[in-house]
Amino acid sequence: MRDVSIIGIGQTPAGEHWDRSLRHLAYDALAAAMRDAGVERADALYVGNMLSGEISGQAHLGALVADFAGLRGAEAVKVEAACASAAAAFRQAYIGVASGLQDIAIAVGVEKMTDDVGSKLTAGLASAADADYEVIHGISFVALNALIMQRYMHEYHVQREDFANFAINAHANGVGNPNARFREAISREAFLKSNMVATPIGLLDASPMADGAAAVVLCPTEQAREFTENAVRVAGSALAIDSLSVHDRRDPLWLQAAETSAQKAYRQAGVGPQDIDFFELHDAFTIMAALSLEASGFAGRGKGTWLARDGEITPQGKIPIATRGGLKARGHPVGATGLYQIVEAAQQLRGEAGDNQLANARLGMTQNIGGSGATIVTHIFERVH
């Protein structure tokens, strides 16, 4: 297997893009990444997306985006893994280059959500859960996460306010991200007074939907210097699954796929959680931030909220998370989120994070969750310049 590096990154702002279609959003991010890498062609294109069929009535995104981007003749497919679609697409691009089958591969994640804000979108998001044993009973995706959070609070004697700093930190970091949907800080009081969506999940526990796209260009590390002085090496890459339905898991309060994928990525990179300088985790809901920190080895079981409470998740803390606002402030265009995380990690390691730049960041980790923990993709990236 060959060593692989990111040589180009691109993204659109996350928000409501009424004037841009799926193909246009994907092109905007893809073209920016190709310009950044200085490439005009690619051997393969992997498109991460979840909801194009349900919301836009458009499937067959591999061909659609490749054609629109001037990449006719390239291998191109859509990759779907619910909210983990973009990171799964990145992993396919990584495998293609690492295996030697491709020299230049591009991964782009794209999603259009705001064209429908009603039952169609709710049903589309619910399709990430088990249709036969969860969705059929009328449970929504936010309700599933609310049940997990409720059980967590009961088991570990945690209060809802103990989750506040996850949202507060994300919004504080989002202020410095020009591509974030919400660039306003929030107070603890605002968090506690926010309206309930599905008890105990309040409005400020949940990430906002958004349209957007993000993309990266990959090549063998040995060739990276031909394209850029700011290459970012893929030190670890892993994907793992757990049961689709929450009730089938041995422990509904443990993200087994996060533990498995993180441990595989750590072994590949030759590092441990103590070596990671920042963690772009999947804070679709504050409960998922706590569970990810625990399963990835940054906190003990039931103690993920302690890191938030003690300020250890801030840019000055032990393990900074959501350094560009995370899903909570940047927004969560579901099928694109994993590549937003990767682009943001690359920005940190390239020293291009602006007001959000962490000092001396060398190793960054991203983790993208599909469904309520059924598919989890973990990547570790290293600064090589």
N, C-alpha and C positions, 0 to 999 in steps of 0.2 A: 504493500500500500504506500502511495506517495503522500508526503506532507502537503497540506493545502493551506492557502492563505486567501483572505479577502483583499481584493485590489481596487474595488470600487463600491461606493455606497450612494444611495439616493432615496429620497422620501418626499411625500407631499404632506402638507399640514393635515392633521386629523380634524375633521369638522363636517359641516353640511355642504357638500359639493353638488348643488342642484344643477350646475351648468357643465358637469363633467360626467361622462358615462364610465362604465367599468373599463372599457378599453382605453379611454383617455387617461384615467387615473393610473392604470397600470403602466401606460406608456410614459407618463410624466416621471414616475419613479425609476422605471427601467432606463430611460434615456439619460437621466441624471447620473445613474450608477455607471452606465457605459462611458459617459463623458469623463467621469471621475477616474475611471480605469484606463481611458484612452484606447478603448477597443470599439470596433465597428461590427464585429461578427461574434457569434458564439456557437459552440457545438450543441448546446442543449439549453432549454429554458423550462423551468419548473414553476408553475403558477399555483400558489396557495390561495384557496378560497373556500368558503363554507356555504354562502347563501345565494350565489348568483342565480341558480335555477328558481328558488323560491321567491326572491324579491325582484330580480331583473328579468326573469324568464329567459336567461341565457346560460346554456351549458357550453361544453366544448371550448373552454377558455384557453387551453394550450394553443390551439390553432388560431383562435381569435387574436390573442395578444401577440403571438409570434408574427403573424401576418401584418398586424397594424404597426408593429415595431420594426418592420423591414427585415425580419429574421426568417423569411421563407427558406425552407430546406433544412432548418435546424430541427433536431428532435425537440418536441414540445408537448407537455402533458399538464393537466390539472392535478393537483394533489389535495385531497380532502381528508382532514382529521379533526373535524369540528373546529373549536377555537385554537387548536394546535396545528392548523393547516399550514401556516407560513413556516413554522420551524420544521415541520415535516418536509416541506418543499425544499428548505435549505439543506436538510440532511440528505435528500436525494441528490442535490447538486454536489454536495460534499463527497458522497459516495462515488458519483460519476467521475469526478476529478481524481479522487484518491485511488480509484481502481485502475486508472490509466485509460479508460474508455473515452474520456473527454479531457480536453486541455483548458477550454474556457467554458464555464457553465454559469448560468444566471438563475437566481431564485428571486421571484417577485411575489409578494403577497398583496392582494387587493380585495376590497370589500365595499359594497354600496349598501348601507342600511337605512339611511334616512329617507329613501324614496317611499318607505312604508313604515309607519310608526304604530300600527294597530295589531290586530290579531294575526295577520300574516307573518309579521316579524316575530311575535311571541311564539307562534307555532314553529317557525323556522329554527329559532334558538332551542326550543324544546326538543327538536330532533336530535340534539346531541346526547339526550338521555335515552333510556330504554323504552321504545315505543310500546312494547307489549306489557311491560310490568311497572312502568312509572308514568309515562305520558298518558296512557289510556285512562288513568284515574283522574286526569285533569290537573296534575301538578305542573307548575311552570318551572323554568330553570332557576329563577331567583328563589322560588319556594324550596327547591331541593337544597340549595345552599343555606337557606334559613334554617332548615331542619338540622343540617350538619352543625351550624353555629349554635343553635339551641342546645344540642347535645353536648357540644364542647363546653359551653358555659356551665352546664349541669355537672359534667364529669370533673372539671378542673376548677370549679368554684370561681369562675371568671365573670366579671360584669361587662355589660356592653361598653361602658366607658373605657374599659381596658384596651379596646380596639381603636380608640380615637386617634392615637398618634400615627397609625398607619395612613389614615386619610390626611391628617394634618401635614405629615412629612411629604407625602406625594404632591399635595397642592403647593406647598412651599417650594418644592423643586420644579413644579410645572411653571412657576412664574418666569423662570429663566429659559424656558424652551419655546422658541418661536413657532414650533410646529404643534404645540399642545392645544387641545380644544379649550381647556379652562386654565387661564393664566392668572388666577386669583388665589391668594392664600385664604385659608379658612381658620376659624377659631375653634377651640374646644367647645365653647358654648354653642356655636352653630352646629357642630357635629351632634351634640346631645339633643338639640331641639329639632333636628331634621325629621321630616315626616317619615313614618314607617311605610316601607314597601311590602315587606313580608316579615313580620316580627321573628327575630330581633334585628333584621337587616333594615336599616334606615336608608334614606336617599343618599347620604354621604358615606355609607359603607360600600356603595355600588359604583362601578365604573360606568361612564356614559357611552352609549352607542355612538358610532361615528362612521363617516366614509373616509377612505384613505388608502394609500399604497406605499410600500417600502420595498427596496430591492438591493441586492448585492451581486457583485461579480467575483467569481472564484477562479483561481488557477493554481498550478503546482507552486509550492513555496520557492523552489529553486528557480522558477521563472519570474517570480513576483517583482524582482528588482528591475526587470525590463519595462515594467509598467508604472511603478510608483516607489517612492521612498517611505510611504506610510502603510505598508502592508500589515495586516493583522492576522496572525497565525491561528488556525483552528487547532487548539491543543487537545480538545476532547469533544466527542459527539456521541450521544446515545439517545435512544427512544425506547420506552417501555410502556406496557399496558397493564391495566387492572380490569376488573369486571366493569361492564358498562353501567350496571345498576348499583346504586349505593348499598342496597340491602344485601347484595351478594358478597360484599367484602368481609374479610375476616375481622377487620376493624374499621368502621366508617370514619373514625377520627385519625386515620393514618393514611397518607398518600403513598401507598406502596410503590406505585410507578415513579413517583418523584425520588424515593429512596433508591430504587433500582437504577434509574437512569443517571442520577447524580453519582452514585458509587462507580458505575461504569465509566462515566466521564472523568471522575477523579483518577481512576486507575490509568486510563489512557493518557491523561496529562501528567501523571506522576506527582499529583498534589493532593491536598486535603482541604476541607473547609477552612482551616486556619490560614491557608495561603491565598484565599480569594479576597481581592481588594474591594469588590462591589458585586452586587447581585441584582440583576434585573428580573424580578420574579413576577408571577402572574397574579396581580392583585385585582382581579375582576371583582372580588368581594374581599373585605378585610379579613374574613375567616380564612380565605385561601392564602393570604400572606402569612398568617401565623402557621398554618399547616405546612406550607412550603419551607419555611425556615426550620421547622422541626425535622421534617423528613430529609432535608438536605444536610443535616448535621450542624446547623448553626445554633440550635437551641434544643434543650431536652423536651421530652414529651410533655405537652401541656404548658410549656414555658415560652412559646413563641411571642405571646403578648408582652412578656417581661422585657424583651429586647426593645420593643416599641416604647413601653413605659419608661425605661431607663435611658432613652435617647440614643441607643446603640445602632439604630437604623438610619440616622441622619448622616449627611455628608461628613460630619466630624466623628461619627461613631465607629463601633467595632466592625460592623458589616453594613455599609450604606446600601440602601435599596431604593428602587424607583428614582434613580438619580436625575432623570429627565421628566419626572412626573408620573411615570408608570402608567398602567391602564387607567388608574383613578383620575388623573388630571390630563394626561395626553389624550385619553380616549381609547376606546376598545373596538376598532373595526375588525371584528372577530377573525376573519380569515387572513388578515394582514398583520395582526398584532405581533406574532413571533418574529417577523422580520423587522418591525419597528424596534423591538428589543435588541436585536442583533446590530442594527444600524447604530442605535444609541450606545451600545457597548463599544462598537468600533470607534465612534466619536470620542468616547472617553479615552480609549487606548491610543488614539491618534492625537490627543491633546486638542480636540476641536469641539469640546462641550461648552465653550463660552462661560457664562456665569455659573454653570453647573460643573465646571471642571474639577475633578478630584486630583489632589496632588500625588504624583508618583504612582499612579495606577498602572499596574503591570499585568495583573490577571483579573479578568472579568467573567462572570457566569450569567447565562440567561436560562430561563426555564419557562416554557410555554405549555399550558394545560388545555387539553381538549375534554369537553364535557365537565363532569364534576370530579375528574381525576382519572378517567379511563385511559387517556393517552397523554403521556407527559414526555416532553423532549427537552433535554438538558445539553447545553453547549458551554464549553470553556474556551476563552479567547486570550491570546497572549500578545503583548506589544513586542514587536521584533525590531524596532528602529531605535 
